[in-house]
Amino acid sequence: MRLTIVGCSGSFAGPNSPASSYLLRAEQDGRDVNLLLDLGSGALGALQRHIDPADLDAVMVSHLHPDHCVDLLGLYVARKYEPSGALDDPLPVYGPKDTAERIELAYHGLEDGGMHKEFDFQGLTDQEAVTVGPFTVTPFRVNHPVETYGFRVEAGGRVLAYSGDTDSCEALTPLFTGADLVLADSAFVDGRDTTRDIHLSGSRAAQAALDAGGVSRLMLTHLPSWNDPAVCRAQAAAVWPGEVELARPDATYTI
């Protein structure tokens, strides 16, 4: 599978990147299946540099903070008001409890019927796998102040583990174990951010990947614009025995 970093800024869109959004593509039956993990603030614009949003096959929403889901509002507009005609089939959108109600509430003046002609909202359940084309996605409930999931995505014998927003927790072990690539929240900085149960730091992300075992690559993401990425990487590198990578907007990686 191929991973494209649509957006990797933490908490809000930054000067060089939208907020969280990650595009996964894998071939099935002669075409690419397009799976999107999160669609945060500013990400819909950047997504169009890589695919037509009409070609999405499903969206997985880790949680309902706006830096992970708010551009679903723009995607709704794109699907409903396309001049050539609204798309016939609703797009599957998987998310926490009440995702439909929360997204619809954010759209002022929504017509009767909500967004259900445009989106097929489906709930996520901890450790209950979802199949999208060649992808098997297993959500793991992680440690954040609201209902939040990390995603373990498997396709073609390869594994991407996306932490979502989380601090250290037991769920990171089965989420990360044996992953070819761990894409880890690293919003906090050791020595600066002392509040727990919100985000990982670089060192805690590295420790979670190390403890899980069998992880091939560690990539830090969700870095707010006030972070120095070099500091985050250095704190992870003090724990992680290999190279620590930083997510780069618009970069595509083969997994």
ChimeraX commands (.cxc) that place a marker at each C-alpha (Angstrom):
marker #1 position 0.00,0.00,0.00 radius 0.5
marker #1 position 0.96,3.63,-0.43 radius 0.5
marker #1 position 0.64,6.31,2.21 radius 0.5
marker #1 position 0.32,9.99,1.31 radius 0.5
marker #1 position 0.59,12.59,4.06 radius 0.5
marker #1 position -2.22,15.00,3.21 radius 0.5
marker #1 position -1.82,16.91,6.48 radius 0.5
marker #1 position 0.31,16.40,9.58 radius 0.5
marker #1 position 0.00,19.60,11.58 radius 0.5
marker #1 position -1.22,19.11,15.13 radius 0.5
marker #1 position -4.24,20.80,16.72 radius 0.5
marker #1 position -4.80,23.26,13.83 radius 0.5
marker #1 position -3.59,23.81,10.29 radius 0.5
marker #1 position -0.03,25.12,10.20 radius 0.5
marker #1 position 1.74,27.45,7.76 radius 0.5
marker #1 position 3.16,24.50,5.82 radius 0.5
marker #1 position 0.60,21.76,6.33 radius 0.5
marker #1 position -3.10,21.14,6.90 radius 0.5
marker #1 position -4.19,19.35,10.04 radius 0.5
marker #1 position -4.37,15.56,10.24 radius 0.5
marker #1 position -5.25,13.57,7.12 radius 0.5
marker #1 position -3.63,10.46,5.63 radius 0.5
marker #1 position -4.47,8.84,2.30 radius 0.5
marker #1 position -3.91,5.12,1.81 radius 0.5
marker #1 position -4.08,3.50,-1.62 radius 0.5
marker #1 position -3.89,-0.16,-2.62 radius 0.5
marker #1 position -4.86,-1.90,-5.82 radius 0.5
marker #1 position -7.79,-4.27,-6.13 radius 0.5
marker #1 position -9.38,-5.55,-9.34 radius 0.5
marker #1 position -7.27,-3.27,-11.49 radius 0.5
marker #1 position -7.96,0.02,-9.70 radius 0.5
marker #1 position -6.77,1.92,-6.64 radius 0.5
marker #1 position -8.96,1.77,-3.57 radius 0.5
marker #1 position -8.67,5.06,-1.69 radius 0.5
marker #1 position -9.00,5.04,2.09 radius 0.5
marker #1 position -8.69,8.27,4.08 radius 0.5
marker #1 position -7.74,8.39,7.74 radius 0.5
marker #1 position -9.10,11.69,9.15 radius 0.5
marker #1 position -9.94,14.90,7.29 radius 0.5
marker #1 position -8.87,17.77,9.51 radius 0.5
marker #1 position -8.87,21.51,8.99 radius 0.5
marker #1 position -7.46,22.51,5.61 radius 0.5
marker #1 position -6.99,18.95,4.40 radius 0.5
marker #1 position -9.67,18.81,1.71 radius 0.5
marker #1 position -7.82,21.34,-0.42 radius 0.5
marker #1 position -4.53,19.48,-0.17 radius 0.5
marker #1 position -6.24,16.14,-0.84 radius 0.5
marker #1 position -7.19,17.38,-4.32 radius 0.5
marker #1 position -3.50,17.53,-5.25 radius 0.5
marker #1 position -3.49,13.73,-5.02 radius 0.5
marker #1 position -6.95,12.41,-5.92 radius 0.5
marker #1 position -10.39,13.62,-6.91 radius 0.5
marker #1 position -12.38,13.50,-3.63 radius 0.5
marker #1 position -15.16,11.81,-5.59 radius 0.5
marker #1 position -12.86,8.79,-5.86 radius 0.5
marker #1 position -12.69,8.17,-2.11 radius 0.5
marker #1 position -13.94,4.75,-1.06 radius 0.5
marker #1 position -14.21,5.40,2.70 radius 0.5
marker #1 position -13.16,7.81,5.45 radius 0.5
marker #1 position -12.13,6.68,8.94 radius 0.5
marker #1 position -12.46,9.39,11.60 radius 0.5
marker #1 position -10.31,8.84,14.67 radius 0.5
marker #1 position -12.21,11.36,16.82 radius 0.5
marker #1 position -14.37,14.45,16.61 radius 0.5
marker #1 position -11.93,17.26,17.34 radius 0.5
marker #1 position -11.96,19.66,14.37 radius 0.5
marker #1 position -8.31,19.11,13.45 radius 0.5
marker #1 position -9.32,15.55,12.52 radius 0.5
marker #1 position -12.81,15.85,11.03 radius 0.5
marker #1 position -13.99,19.38,10.22 radius 0.5
marker #1 position -13.28,19.21,6.47 radius 0.5
marker #1 position -16.02,16.60,6.19 radius 0.5
marker #1 position -18.23,19.69,5.89 radius 0.5
marker #1 position -16.49,20.73,2.69 radius 0.5
marker #1 position -16.56,17.16,1.41 radius 0.5
marker #1 position -20.33,17.14,1.95 radius 0.5
marker #1 position -20.64,20.27,-0.19 radius 0.5
marker #1 position -18.43,18.76,-2.90 radius 0.5
marker #1 position -20.53,15.60,-3.05 radius 0.5
marker #1 position -23.91,17.33,-2.94 radius 0.5
marker #1 position -23.43,20.35,-5.19 radius 0.5
marker #1 position -21.05,19.10,-7.90 radius 0.5
marker #1 position -22.38,20.87,-11.07 radius 0.5
marker #1 position -22.43,17.65,-13.07 radius 0.5
marker #1 position -24.75,16.13,-10.49 radius 0.5
marker #1 position -24.68,14.85,-6.92 radius 0.5
marker #1 position -22.89,11.54,-6.42 radius 0.5
marker #1 position -25.35,8.67,-6.29 radius 0.5
marker #1 position -23.89,6.47,-3.55 radius 0.5
marker #1 position -23.23,7.76,-0.03 radius 0.5
marker #1 position -19.58,7.60,1.03 radius 0.5
marker #1 position -18.93,5.32,4.03 radius 0.5
marker #1 position -17.70,7.40,6.98 radius 0.5
marker #1 position -16.65,5.45,10.06 radius 0.5
marker #1 position -16.30,7.30,13.34 radius 0.5
marker #1 position -17.04,7.46,17.06 radius 0.5
marker #1 position -20.52,7.52,18.52 radius 0.5
marker #1 position -22.63,10.48,17.34 radius 0.5
marker #1 position -20.34,11.34,14.41 radius 0.5
marker #1 position -23.31,12.07,12.15 radius 0.5
marker #1 position -25.01,14.33,14.69 radius 0.5
marker #1 position -21.83,16.26,15.52 radius 0.5
marker #1 position -20.85,16.86,11.89 radius 0.5
marker #1 position -24.38,17.83,10.91 radius 0.5
marker #1 position -24.58,20.24,13.86 radius 0.5
marker #1 position -21.45,22.01,12.59 radius 0.5
marker #1 position -23.12,22.76,9.25 radius 0.5
marker #1 position -25.40,25.77,9.76 radius 0.5
marker #1 position -28.72,25.62,7.94 radius 0.5
marker #1 position -28.52,21.96,6.97 radius 0.5
marker #1 position -31.51,20.78,4.96 radius 0.5
marker #1 position -33.93,18.14,6.26 radius 0.5
marker #1 position -32.47,14.66,6.07 radius 0.5
marker #1 position -29.05,15.66,7.32 radius 0.5
marker #1 position -26.06,14.37,5.34 radius 0.5
marker #1 position -27.27,10.82,4.89 radius 0.5
marker #1 position -27.59,11.06,1.10 radius 0.5
marker #1 position -23.94,12.06,0.91 radius 0.5
marker #1 position -22.44,10.01,3.77 radius 0.5
marker #1 position -23.16,6.55,5.12 radius 0.5
marker #1 position -22.19,7.09,8.76 radius 0.5
marker #1 position -21.11,3.95,10.59 radius 0.5
marker #1 position -19.88,3.53,14.14 radius 0.5
marker #1 position -16.53,2.18,15.28 radius 0.5
marker #1 position -16.15,-0.48,17.94 radius 0.5
marker #1 position -12.94,-1.16,19.81 radius 0.5
marker #1 position -10.99,-3.99,18.12 radius 0.5
marker #1 position -13.82,-4.80,15.69 radius 0.5
marker #1 position -12.30,-4.87,12.20 radius 0.5
marker #1 position -13.78,-3.11,9.17 radius 0.5
marker #1 position -13.08,-4.13,5.57 radius 0.5
marker #1 position -12.70,-1.55,2.80 radius 0.5
marker #1 position -11.65,-3.20,-0.46 radius 0.5
marker #1 position -8.19,-4.72,0.16 radius 0.5
marker #1 position -7.86,-2.95,3.54 radius 0.5
marker #1 position -8.64,-4.47,6.90 radius 0.5
marker #1 position -8.87,-1.70,9.49 radius 0.5
marker #1 position -8.94,-2.52,13.19 radius 0.5
marker #1 position -9.74,0.39,15.52 radius 0.5
marker #1 position -8.21,0.52,18.99 radius 0.5
marker #1 position -9.63,2.83,21.67 radius 0.5
marker #1 position -6.74,5.02,22.83 radius 0.5
marker #1 position -6.01,7.54,25.59 radius 0.5
marker #1 position -7.43,10.98,24.74 radius 0.5
marker #1 position -10.04,13.12,26.54 radius 0.5
marker #1 position -12.79,12.14,24.06 radius 0.5
marker #1 position -13.67,8.84,22.36 radius 0.5
marker #1 position -10.68,8.30,20.08 radius 0.5
marker #1 position -9.33,5.43,18.02 radius 0.5
marker #1 position -6.01,4.49,16.55 radius 0.5
marker #1 position -6.17,2.45,13.36 radius 0.5
marker #1 position -4.25,-0.69,12.43 radius 0.5
marker #1 position -4.52,-0.97,8.64 radius 0.5
marker #1 position -3.51,-4.19,6.87 radius 0.5
marker #1 position -3.30,-4.78,3.11 radius 0.5
marker #1 position -1.16,-7.03,0.94 radius 0.5
marker #1 position 0.64,-8.45,3.95 radius 0.5
marker #1 position 1.75,-4.98,5.15 radius 0.5
marker #1 position 0.69,-3.08,8.26 radius 0.5
marker #1 position 0.36,0.65,8.96 radius 0.5
marker #1 position -0.41,1.62,12.55 radius 0.5
marker #1 position -1.79,5.13,13.09 radius 0.5
marker #1 position -1.94,6.16,16.73 radius 0.5
marker #1 position -4.60,8.85,16.42 radius 0.5
marker #1 position -4.33,11.35,19.27 radius 0.5
marker #1 position -3.24,9.57,22.42 radius 0.5
marker #1 position -0.95,9.42,25.39 radius 0.5
marker #1 position 0.66,6.18,26.52 radius 0.5
marker #1 position -1.81,3.33,27.04 radius 0.5
marker #1 position -2.03,-0.46,26.87 radius 0.5
marker #1 position -3.88,-0.35,23.53 radius 0.5
marker #1 position -0.75,0.88,21.75 radius 0.5
marker #1 position 0.89,-2.54,22.12 radius 0.5
marker #1 position -1.56,-4.54,19.96 radius 0.5
marker #1 position -2.01,-1.52,17.71 radius 0.5
marker #1 position 1.72,-1.20,16.97 radius 0.5
marker #1 position 3.05,-4.76,17.25 radius 0.5
marker #1 position 4.80,-5.91,14.07 radius 0.5
marker #1 position 3.82,-2.80,12.09 radius 0.5
marker #1 position 5.83,-1.97,8.99 radius 0.5
marker #1 position 5.25,1.72,9.79 radius 0.5
marker #1 position 4.00,3.40,12.95 radius 0.5
marker #1 position 2.58,6.88,12.39 radius 0.5
marker #1 position 2.63,8.35,15.89 radius 0.5
marker #1 position 1.21,11.45,17.53 radius 0.5
marker #1 position 4.07,13.54,18.89 radius 0.5
marker #1 position 2.34,16.79,19.85 radius 0.5
marker #1 position 3.89,17.09,23.30 radius 0.5
marker #1 position 7.48,17.93,24.20 radius 0.5
marker #1 position 9.21,16.44,27.23 radius 0.5
marker #1 position 10.04,19.12,29.77 radius 0.5
marker #1 position 7.44,21.53,28.36 radius 0.5
marker #1 position 4.11,19.68,28.38 radius 0.5
marker #1 position 3.38,18.06,31.73 radius 0.5
marker #1 position -0.35,17.32,31.42 radius 0.5
marker #1 position -0.94,13.62,30.86 radius 0.5
marker #1 position -3.61,11.57,29.05 radius 0.5
marker #1 position -3.80,13.85,26.01 radius 0.5
marker #1 position -0.82,13.38,23.63 radius 0.5
marker #1 position 2.39,11.43,23.24 radius 0.5
marker #1 position 5.79,13.08,23.16 radius 0.5
marker #1 position 8.52,11.86,20.83 radius 0.5
marker #1 position 10.09,9.78,23.58 radius 0.5
marker #1 position 6.78,8.23,24.66 radius 0.5
marker #1 position 5.89,7.42,21.04 radius 0.5
marker #1 position 9.27,5.73,20.60 radius 0.5
marker #1 position 8.90,3.80,23.84 radius 0.5
marker #1 position 5.44,2.55,22.86 radius 0.5
marker #1 position 6.76,1.33,19.50 radius 0.5
marker #1 position 9.77,-0.29,21.16 radius 0.5
marker #1 position 7.62,-2.01,23.78 radius 0.5
marker #1 position 5.20,-3.31,21.12 radius 0.5
marker #1 position 8.01,-5.09,19.29 radius 0.5
marker #1 position 8.59,-5.83,15.64 radius 0.5
marker #1 position 8.07,-2.26,14.42 radius 0.5
marker #1 position 10.12,-1.53,11.30 radius 0.5
marker #1 position 9.70,2.24,10.94 radius 0.5
marker #1 position 8.70,5.04,13.30 radius 0.5
marker #1 position 7.33,8.29,11.87 radius 0.5
marker #1 position 6.28,11.25,14.04 radius 0.5
marker #1 position 3.25,13.31,13.09 radius 0.5
marker #1 position 0.65,15.70,14.54 radius 0.5
marker #1 position 3.29,18.34,15.28 radius 0.5
marker #1 position 1.78,21.75,16.12 radius 0.5
marker #1 position 3.41,24.72,14.45 radius 0.5
marker #1 position 4.85,25.85,17.79 radius 0.5
marker #1 position 6.91,22.64,18.03 radius 0.5
marker #1 position 10.47,22.40,16.78 radius 0.5
marker #1 position 10.39,19.12,14.79 radius 0.5
marker #1 position 14.10,18.61,15.43 radius 0.5
marker #1 position 13.46,18.57,19.18 radius 0.5
marker #1 position 10.64,16.05,18.81 radius 0.5
marker #1 position 12.82,13.82,16.66 radius 0.5
marker #1 position 15.77,14.09,19.06 radius 0.5
marker #1 position 13.60,13.08,22.02 radius 0.5
marker #1 position 12.35,10.05,20.08 radius 0.5
marker #1 position 15.85,9.19,18.86 radius 0.5
marker #1 position 17.07,8.98,22.45 radius 0.5
marker #1 position 14.80,5.93,22.81 radius 0.5
marker #1 position 14.31,4.50,19.30 radius 0.5
marker #1 position 17.27,2.43,18.04 radius 0.5
marker #1 position 16.77,3.20,14.34 radius 0.5
marker #1 position 16.00,6.25,12.23 radius 0.5
marker #1 position 13.18,8.47,13.44 radius 0.5
marker #1 position 11.24,9.89,10.49 radius 0.5
marker #1 position 9.12,13.03,10.40 radius 0.5
marker #1 position 5.90,13.08,8.38 radius 0.5
marker #1 position 6.17,15.49,5.45 radius 0.5
marker #1 position 3.07,17.01,3.84 radius 0.5
marker #1 position 2.42,15.78,0.29 radius 0.5
marker #1 position 5.04,13.03,0.63 radius 0.5
marker #1 position 4.11,9.51,-0.49 radius 0.5
marker #1 position 5.64,6.40,1.08 radius 0.5
marker #1 position 5.45,2.79,-0.03 radius 0.5
marker #1 position 4.71,0.40,2.82 radius 0.5
marker link #1:1,2 radius 0.2
marker link #1:2,3 radius 0.2
marker link #1:3,4 radius 0.2
marker link #1:4,5 radius 0.2
marker link #1:5,6 radius 0.2
marker link #1:6,7 radius 0.2
marker link #1:7,8 radius 0.2
marker link #1:8,9 radius 0.2
marker link #1:9,10 radius 0.2
marker link #1:10,11 radius 0.2
marker link #1:11,12 radius 0.2
marker link #1:12,13 radius 0.2
marker link #1:13,14 radius 0.2
marker link #1:14,15 radius 0.2
marker link #1:15,16 radius 0.2
marker link #1:16,17 radius 0.2
marker link #1:17,18 radius 0.2
marker link #1:18,19 radius 0.2
marker link #1:19,20 radius 0.2
marker link #1:20,21 radius 0.2
marker link #1:21,22 radius 0.2
marker link #1:22,23 radius 0.2
marker link #1:23,24 radius 0.2
marker link #1:24,25 radius 0.2
marker link #1:25,26 radius 0.2
marker link #1:26,27 radius 0.2
marker link #1:27,28 radius 0.2
marker link #1:28,29 radius 0.2
marker link #1:29,30 radius 0.2
marker link #1:30,31 radius 0.2
marker link #1:31,32 radius 0.2
marker link #1:32,33 radius 0.2
marker link #1:33,34 radius 0.2
marker link #1:34,35 radius 0.2
marker link #1:35,36 radius 0.2
marker link #1:36,37 radius 0.2
marker link #1:37,38 radius 0.2
marker link #1:38,39 radius 0.2
marker link #1:39,40 radius 0.2
marker link #1:40,41 radius 0.2
marker link #1:41,42 radius 0.2
marker link #1:42,43 radius 0.2
marker link #1:43,44 radius 0.2
marker link #1:44,45 radius 0.2
marker link #1:45,46 radius 0.2
marker link #1:46,47 radius 0.2
marker link #1:47,48 radius 0.2
marker link #1:48,49 radius 0.2
marker link #1:49,50 radius 0.2
marker link #1:50,51 radius 0.2
marker link #1:51,52 radius 0.2
marker link #1:52,53 radius 0.2
marker link #1:53,54 radius 0.2
marker link #1:54,55 radius 0.2
marker link #1:55,56 radius 0.2
marker link #1:56,57 radius 0.2
marker link #1:57,58 radius 0.2
marker link #1:58,59 radius 0.2
marker link #1:59,60 radius 0.2
marker link #1:60,61 radius 0.2
marker link #1:61,62 radius 0.2
marker link #1:62,63 radius 0.2
marker link #1:63,64 radius 0.2
marker link #1:64,65 radius 0.2
marker link #1:65,66 radius 0.2
marker link #1:66,67 radius 0.2
marker link #1:67,68 radius 0.2
marker link #1:68,69 radius 0.2
marker link #1:69,70 radius 0.2
marker link #1:70,71 radius 0.2
marker link #1:71,72 radius 0.2
marker link #1:72,73 radius 0.2
marker link #1:73,74 radius 0.2
marker link #1:74,75 radius 0.2
marker link #1:75,76 radius 0.2
marker link #1:76,77 radius 0.2
marker link #1:77,78 radius 0.2
marker link #1:78,79 radius 0.2
marker link #1:79,80 radius 0.2
marker link #1:80,81 radius 0.2
marker link #1:81,82 radius 0.2
marker link #1:82,83 radius 0.2
marker link #1:83,84 radius 0.2
marker link #1:84,85 radius 0.2
marker link #1:85,86 radius 0.2
marker link #1:86,87 radius 0.2
marker link #1:87,88 radius 0.2
marker link #1:88,89 radius 0.2
marker link #1:89,90 radius 0.2
marker link #1:90,91 radius 0.2
marker link #1:91,92 radius 0.2
marker link #1:92,93 radius 0.2
marker link #1:93,94 radius 0.2
marker link #1:94,95 radius 0.2
marker link #1:95,96 radius 0.2
marker link #1:96,97 radius 0.2
marker link #1:97,98 radius 0.2
marker link #1:98,99 radius 0.2
marker link #1:99,100 radius 0.2
marker link #1:100,101 radius 0.2
marker link #1:101,102 radius 0.2
marker link #1:102,103 radius 0.2
marker link #1:103,104 radius 0.2
marker link #1:104,105 radius 0.2
marker link #1:105,106 radius 0.2
marker link #1:106,107 radius 0.2
marker link #1:107,108 radius 0.2
marker link #1:108,109 radius 0.2
marker link #1:109,110 radius 0.2
marker link #1:110,111 radius 0.2
marker link #1:111,112 radius 0.2
marker link #1:112,113 radius 0.2
marker link #1:113,114 radius 0.2
marker link #1:114,115 radius 0.2
marker link #1:115,116 radius 0.2
marker link #1:116,117 radius 0.2
marker link #1:117,118 radius 0.2
marker link #1:118,119 radius 0.2
marker link #1:119,120 radius 0.2
marker link #1:120,121 radius 0.2
marker link #1:121,122 radius 0.2
marker link #1:122,123 radius 0.2
marker link #1:123,124 radius 0.2
marker link #1:124,125 radius 0.2
marker link #1:125,126 radius 0.2
marker link #1:126,127 radius 0.2
marker link #1:127,128 radius 0.2
marker link #1:128,129 radius 0.2
marker link #1:129,130 radius 0.2
marker link #1:130,131 radius 0.2
marker link #1:131,132 radius 0.2
marker link #1:132,133 radius 0.2
marker link #1:133,134 radius 0.2
marker link #1:134,135 radius 0.2
marker link #1:135,136 radius 0.2
marker link #1:136,137 radius 0.2
marker link #1:137,138 radius 0.2
marker link #1:138,139 radius 0.2
marker link #1:139,140 radius 0.2
marker link #1:140,141 radius 0.2
marker link #1:141,142 radius 0.2
marker link #1:142,143 radius 0.2
marker link #1:143,144 radius 0.2
marker link #1:144,145 radius 0.2
marker link #1:145,146 radius 0.2
marker link #1:146,147 radius 0.2
marker link #1:147,148 radius 0.2
marker link #1:148,149 radius 0.2
marker link #1:149,150 radius 0.2
marker link #1:150,151 radius 0.2
marker link #1:151,152 radius 0.2
marker link #1:152,153 radius 0.2
marker link #1:153,154 radius 0.2
marker link #1:154,155 radius 0.2
marker link #1:155,156 radius 0.2
marker link #1:156,157 radius 0.2
marker link #1:157,158 radius 0.2
marker link #1:158,159 radius 0.2
marker link #1:159,160 radius 0.2
marker link #1:160,161 radius 0.2
marker link #1:161,162 radius 0.2
marker link #1:162,163 radius 0.2
marker link #1:163,164 radius 0.2
marker link #1:164,165 radius 0.2
marker link #1:165,166 radius 0.2
marker link #1:166,167 radius 0.2
marker link #1:167,168 radius 0.2
marker link #1:168,169 radius 0.2
marker link #1:169,170 radius 0.2
marker link #1:170,171 radius 0.2
marker link #1:171,172 radius 0.2
marker link #1:172,173 radius 0.2
marker link #1:173,174 radius 0.2
marker link #1:174,175 radius 0.2
marker link #1:175,176 radius 0.2
marker link #1:176,177 radius 0.2
marker link #1:177,178 radius 0.2
marker link #1:178,179 radius 0.2
marker link #1:179,180 radius 0.2
marker link #1:180,181 radius 0.2
marker link #1:181,182 radius 0.2
marker link #1:182,183 radius 0.2
marker link #1:183,184 radius 0.2
marker link #1:184,185 radius 0.2
marker link #1:185,186 radius 0.2
marker link #1:186,187 radius 0.2
marker link #1:187,188 radius 0.2
marker link #1:188,189 radius 0.2
marker link #1:189,190 radius 0.2
marker link #1:190,191 radius 0.2
marker link #1:191,192 radius 0.2
marker link #1:192,193 radius 0.2
marker link #1:193,194 radius 0.2
marker link #1:194,195 radius 0.2
marker link #1:195,196 radius 0.2
marker link #1:196,197 radius 0.2
marker link #1:197,198 radius 0.2
marker link #1:198,199 radius 0.2
marker link #1:199,200 radius 0.2
marker link #1:200,201 radius 0.2
marker link #1:201,202 radius 0.2
marker link #1:202,203 radius 0.2
marker link #1:203,204 radius 0.2
marker link #1:204,205 radius 0.2
marker link #1:205,206 radius 0.2
marker link #1:206,207 radius 0.2
marker link #1:207,208 radius 0.2
marker link #1:208,209 radius 0.2
marker link #1:209,210 radius 0.2
marker link #1:210,211 radius 0.2
marker link #1:211,212 radius 0.2
marker link #1:212,213 radius 0.2
marker link #1:213,214 radius 0.2
marker link #1:214,215 radius 0.2
marker link #1:215,216 radius 0.2
marker link #1:216,217 radius 0.2
marker link #1:217,218 radius 0.2
marker link #1:218,219 radius 0.2
marker link #1:219,220 radius 0.2
marker link #1:220,221 radius 0.2
marker link #1:221,222 radius 0.2
marker link #1:222,223 radius 0.2
marker link #1:223,224 radius 0.2
marker link #1:224,225 radius 0.2
marker link #1:225,226 radius 0.2
marker link #1:226,227 radius 0.2
marker link #1:227,228 radius 0.2
marker link #1:228,229 radius 0.2
marker link #1:229,230 radius 0.2
marker link #1:230,231 radius 0.2
marker link #1:231,232 radius 0.2
marker link #1:232,233 radius 0.2
marker link #1:233,234 radius 0.2
marker link #1:234,235 radius 0.2
marker link #1:235,236 radius 0.2
marker link #1:236,237 radius 0.2
marker link #1:237,238 radius 0.2
marker link #1:238,239 radius 0.2
marker link #1:239,240 radius 0.2
marker link #1:240,241 radius 0.2
marker link #1:241,242 radius 0.2
marker link #1:242,243 radius 0.2
marker link #1:243,244 radius 0.2
marker link #1:244,245 radius 0.2
marker link #1:245,246 radius 0.2
marker link #1:246,247 radius 0.2
marker link #1:247,248 radius 0.2
marker link #1:248,249 radius 0.2
marker link #1:249,250 radius 0.2
marker link #1:250,251 radius 0.2
marker link #1:251,252 radius 0.2
marker link #1:252,253 radius 0.2
marker link #1:253,254 radius 0.2
marker link #1:254,255 radius 0.2
view
